[in-house]
Amino acid sequence: MARIPIEMPRMGYDMETGTIAAWVKQVGDSVSRGDVLAEIETEKSTVEMEALAAGTLVEQTLAPGQEVPVGTVIGYLDDGQ
């Protein structure tokens, strides 16, 4: 089983931090590449964050409302390998 980290994405050129507005997928949910995992708030808007890999969401390391720097691990997928 390979755990794939999900990182806070850079949604804009000058974005340094982001806030999880809501998790769309929950722990145990199957995820396909391109599925919306979470809604991310930036200074300017709320953006849907898509999965970059397929697997099962096995951990959410941050709850909605937490602001973290770009690149911070916010959860993990298990690719089943």
C-alpha positions, -999 to 999 in steps of 0.1 A, spaced: 0 0 0 15 33 -11 3 64 7 2 94 -16 4 128 2 -22 154 -8 -6 189 -6 -21 223 -3 -19 235 -40 -7 268 -52 -39 282 -68 -24 315 -79 10 330 -86 11 350 -54 -7 324 -32 13 316 -1 -14 301 21 -47 285 17 -77 274 39 -97 243 36 -133 255 32 -147 220 31 -137 184 23 -159 171 -6 -145 136 -2 -145 118 32 -122 92 46 -129 59 30 -142 74 -2 -129 61 -35 -112 89 -55 -105 90 -93 -79 114 -108 -97 147 -114 -123 142 -87 -129 172 -64 -113 164 -30 -118 197 -12 -127 234 -16 -98 257 -9 -102 293 0 -76 318 -12 -75 356 -6 -95 361 -38 -119 331 -42 -129 296 -33 -115 270 -57 -122 232 -61 -90 211 -56 -89 181 -78 -72 148 -71 -39 143 -90 -40 105 -84 -66 77 -79 -70 58 -47 -89 58 -14 -89 88 9 -74 74 41 -66 105 61 -75 141 64 -47 158 84 -65 192 86 -100 202 94 -120 229 75 -111 264 86 -73 258 90 -50 280 71 -17 265 60 12 273 37 12 260 1 29 225 1 16 215 35 3 179 35 -35 181 41 -43 144 36 -34 110 22 -46 87 -5 -39 50 -6 -34 38 -42 -40 2 -33 -6 -9 -46 
